[in-house]
Amino acid sequence: MLRIDRAIYDKIVDHARRDHPDEACGVVAGPEGSDRPERFIEMVNAERSPTFYRFDSMEQFKVWREMDDRDEEPVVIYHSHTATEAYPSRTDISYASEPNAHYVLVSTRDPETVEFRSYRIVDSEVTEEPVEIAGVG
């Protein structure tokens, strides 16, 4: 199960909507081994594409080094789908390289609806998990 604070959930959804019609992407870091997403890191989609995302390699290197320096790890890796459901594509699955991360997808296909889903992707096996938003209400 992914437990995420309302403020971080809102930032992910806002980023996805702001970058629409291109896919948005980023990371939420947390203390190593804690599974607590705490530090929101908005990243640039180097592809600037409505159908694909890729972290800029230099930005990713900098962000991952900063997480190492702070004894953090990528607890959530998120991106948006602009015209399809919030489910990992074959490409998303092939690029999933952090077995401990929650892979969050937000679909921006309907501006009136928030479609926010989380998955574990390990060895190309996709498992959807429940999402609990803290601070609701």
C-alpha positions, 0 to 999 in steps of 0.5 A: 500500500502507498501511504502519501500525504495530501500535499504531495498527492496534490503536487503530483496531480498539479504537475501532471495537469500543468504539463498536459498535453505532455507527460509529466514526471518526477520523484518523491524521495524518502529516508532509506528503508522507510517507504515514506514519501516525504520530499517532492522532486518535480523533474523535466520530461526530456522527451517533451512528449504526450506519449513518452517520458524520460528523465533528463540524464544529467538531472537524474544523476544530480537528483539521485546523487542528492538522495544518496547524500541525504540517505534517501531513496526514490520512494515514488516515481511518478508520471502522467498519461495524457490520453490513456488510463493510469496503467503502466505501458510496456515501455513503462514496465521495461524502464522500471528499475527501482524494485522498492519504488511505488510507480504512480501514474496519473491520467490527465485524459479527463480534466474533471477526474483525478485518476491516481493509481500506484503499482509495484513493478518488479521483474516486469511483473505489475501489481496494483496497490491501494493508495491511502491519502493522509490528511484527507478532510 
